[in-house]
């Protein structure tokens, strides 16, 4: 339970950092970042595996790099239906998803 809360807070912190440093991404408050991180977690658990299986041929051709594109599209998708969280295009979504995933991976390695 503590690990789950730490991972959630890590994602919230990463979202707030991305919103401050990446132009084109805006998060209005800590509460919105918390909601976004919960929804991103649920989407990454449910929708992302299906998308990875459906795009397996292109993922194999790009040696797994297409997974970054899937992450960016899901990040951008979440921004479409949450007020207070906006992503202005694919490039900011790609950078934001990459930073959030890298930050989460790094903290998971430490924990």
N, C-alpha and C positions, 0 to 999 in steps of 0.2 A: 504494500500500500504506500509506503514511504517512497519507494522507487518511482511509482506511478506519479505521485505528486511532484517529485523532483523533476521528472521528465516533462511534466506539464508546465511547471514553472520555468524550466529551461527553454521550452518552445516559446513561452510568453516573452521571456527576456530577449530571445533571438528576434522575435517579431518586432519588439519595441526598438531594438538596435537597428534592424533593417529599415524600419520606418524613419529613423533619424538620419541614416547615412545613404540610403538609396533613393535618388529622386524618382518620383512616380509611384511610390508606395506610401500610403498614409494610414495610420492607426490612430483613432481619436482618443482612446483611453486604455487603461490597464484592463478594464472589464471587457472591452471589445477584443483586446488581444487574447484574453482568457477564452472567450467564446470561439474565436478563430482557431486557437490551438486545439480546443476540444473537437471542433468540426473537422479540422485537418486530420486529427488523429483517427476519427471515425471513418473519414473518406479513405485515408491511407490503409485502413484495415479492411474495408469492404470493396471499394471501387478499384483501387490501384492494382490488386492482384489480378482482377479480371482484365483490366487494360493491358497489363504486362503480358498475360497469356494471349490476348487477341493481337498484340503487336510483336509477338515473339519472332517472326521472320525478320522484321526490320531491326529489332533489338539485337538479333544475332549478327546481322550484317554490319551494324555499327559497333559491335563488340560491347554492347550494354550501354552505350552513351545515349541511346534514345530514352532511357529511363529518366535522364535529366529533363528531357522535353515533356515526358508524362508528368513529372513533379511540377514543372512550371505551369502546365495546363491546369492541373488540379488546384494549384495555388491561385491562379487567375480565376478559376471557376468559383472558388470560395468567395472571392471578392465581389462576384456579381450579385450575391444575394444577402450579404451582411452590410447593413448600414453602419458607417463609421470605419470601414476597412475598404480601401480602394487601391487598385493596381491599374496603372495607366497604359499598360501594353505588355507585349510578350517579353521584351528584354528586361524590364524591371521585375516581371514575374519570374523569369529565369534566374536572375541574380538573387532575388529574394528567396526563392525556393532552394537555391544552391547554398546560400549562407545559412538558412534555417536548418537544412539537413546536415550541413557540415558541423554547425555548432552543436546540434543534437547528437551527432555521432561522436564528437570529441568529448562531450560530457558523459555519454554512455561508456566510453572507454575509461574515463576517470572513475566512474562509479562502479 
